[in-house]
Amino acid sequence: MASVSIRGLCKDKPSALGKGGLHRILHDVSMEITDGEFLVLVGPSGCGKTTLLRCIAGLEEPSAGELSIDRLRMNEVPPQNRDIAMVFQSYALYPHMTVSDNLSFGLKMRNTPQREIKKLVEEAANMLEIGHLLSRYPRELSGGQRQRVAMGRAVVRRPKAFLFDEPLSNLDAALRQQMRLELLRLHRRLKATMIYVTHDQVEAMTLADRIAILRQGRVEQMGTPSQLYDQPVNTFVARFFGTPEMNLIDGKMEDGWFVADGIPFRVHLPGYESQPVTLGVRAEDLHLHQGDVTDLPSGRIDVVEHHGHEDLLHVRCGDKVLSVRSLAHKSPPPGTDVSLLVSTESCHLFQRRDGQGDGQRLLPYGHEAAS
């Protein structure tokens, strides 16, 4: 296995407008991926996560910066010599070959002895529970079976790092859940370095040791799933990471109180200077109190979503709709007037640049950002 080091990586591509010139896809991306780590890259469509993965694989050439695998510079090394394996969304199996031949093809190209090929194929097939499929062709397999074969073809090579480009996106919900568990077991057994691209937050939180959130070719935040959920560095991460997204309310700090703009929402948050801010609060940190209570934020239940184990309430406060988690089947019906108890210790405040949102996390007096 190996560590992966990315320092100041940039990638330019020709402009999609067809007017010449270059468009920057990746902007000065830097990260250190430790030996055996499972790193997940997430972000909205077009943020550069697949381009970054392809640069690591050698399928794209960086325009600037340095990429190292196992402390060796890889910028000029062709893909076949980087000792990595990539699993694609489309499976990329050879349709005219059996499962056994698909698994062994890369080993044969490396002139691996036949006895060693047989051993490695059997080990991978047993690990992924596809031993009974070795004589079948891809057209005879289900989507989940094809994805297992695609992963098996990577496993037999015992590479230094595994790269996954949205490998589960073609599967239905039940199969995705099953394959997530298989990937976790595979990572635990191989103790392998894995870099995984997805747009699915559940996949990211389930699989990752750490997650990197990208936006417009830049890394917005990198950390453990709990760090990103509990300590978002800005409103983009707060809004993007978590389902439902964090409630964000524009307002200002006045004498130790957050006062929302234009809606009945006030929270006592001492320690901050008076200034325009955006308050962030998760749905589970808002609690219902039926009826209108003085000094508590108030609103009316607009819609109730039943999720089996819990309800998700949409509470309208003025022209703002807030998400509130509630115990299943114990929620008041739509149209009920409620007050909201706010867990102030779980609130987040963000700067508002020129009165706008999307600012950095704001710290109270006497606190400094962690280095």
Buried (B, 14 or more C-beta within 10 A) or exposed (E): BBBBBBEEBBBBEEEEEEEEEEEBBBBBBEBEBBBBBBBBBBBEEEBBBBBBBBBBBBEBEBBBBBBBBBEEEBBEBEBEEBBBBBBBBEBEBEEEBBBBBBBBBBBEEEEBEEEEBBEBBBBBBEBBEBBEBBEBBBEEBEBBBBBBBBBBBBBBBBBBBBBBBBBBBBBEEEBBBBBBEBBEEBBEEBEBBBBBBBBBBEBBBBBBBBBBBBBBBBBBBBBBBEBBBEBBBBBBBBBBBBEBBBBBBBBBBEEEBBBBBEBBBBBEBEEBEEEBBBBBBBBBBBBBEEEEEEEBBBBBBBEBEEEEEBBBBBBBBEEBBBBBBBEEEEBBEEEBEBBBBBEEEEBBBBBBEEEEBBBEBBEEEEEEEEE
